[in-house]
Amino acid sequence: MFAALTQLGVGPELIAPTLLIPLGAVALAAIAFGLGGQGVAQQIVEDGYQKSDEAKQRIEEQRDREDGSSESSFERADRGSEQPRRPR
């Protein structure tokens, strides 16, 4: 639309600012939204990592209870191949 109106010679000195002002406003709004949302995005990512760690701990605890052992799988791995690993 911008190019067509400019080629037709319909007010080229008015068309450019008329279309560039809203375009600039949208760009500034996007930047403001991105900068303003940093804290929220950071909190979402941190919560995700925390929930992931909690889920890993629950899985380890469940595996330890199923094995009947009080040692973690990390401790079993440190000992090497003394105990065969159970299939998953």
N, C-alpha and C positions, 0 to 999 in steps of 0.2 A: 504494500500500500504506500509506504514511504517513497519507494523508488518511482512508482507510477505517478504519484502526485508531483514529484520533483520533475520528472520528464515532461509532464503536461504543463509545467510552469505555473502551477497553482500555488501561489504564495510560498515559494521556497524558504524565505526568511522566517516564516511562521511555522512551517511544518517541522523543521528540525528541532526547535526547542519544544514544540508541543509533544513530540514523540520521545525525545530524550529525557525530559523531566520525569514522566512516569517510569521510564526504564531505570533511571538513576534512583528513584524512590524505591523500586522493587529491589534493586541491588543493595541499597543501604539497609532495607528491612531484613534482607537475608543475612547480611553481616551482623546486624544487631541481634537477630534471633540466634545465630551461631555462637556469638560471644556470650549472650545472656544464658544460653543453655549449657554452657560448659560444666557448671557445677552439678546440674541435674544429670547430665550424661556421665560424669565422673561417678556420681553416687550409684547410678544404675549399673555401671561396670563393676564397681567395688562390691555391690550386693550380689551380683552374679558370681564373682570369684569366691565370695564368702559362702554362698550356698553350695557351690561346687566343692569347696573344701569340706563342708559339713557332710555332703553326700558321700564323699570319698571316705571320710572317717566312719560313717555308719556302715558302709560296705565292708571296710576292714574289720570293724567290730563284729559284724554278722559272720564274716568268714572265720574269724578267730573262734567264735562260739560254735560254729559248725565243726571246726577241726577239734574242738575240745582242748584247745591250747590257749595259754594266756599270753604267749609271745606273738608279736605282730609278724606280718609277712615279710617286713623289712628285716627283722631279726632272723627269720628263717632263711632269707636270701643271703644274709651275711655268712651263714654257716656253710654255704655251698650246697652240694648235692647230698647232704647227709640224709635228708628225708625226700622221698619222691614227691613231686608236686601232683596234686590231684587234678584230673582233667576238668576243664570248664565246659 
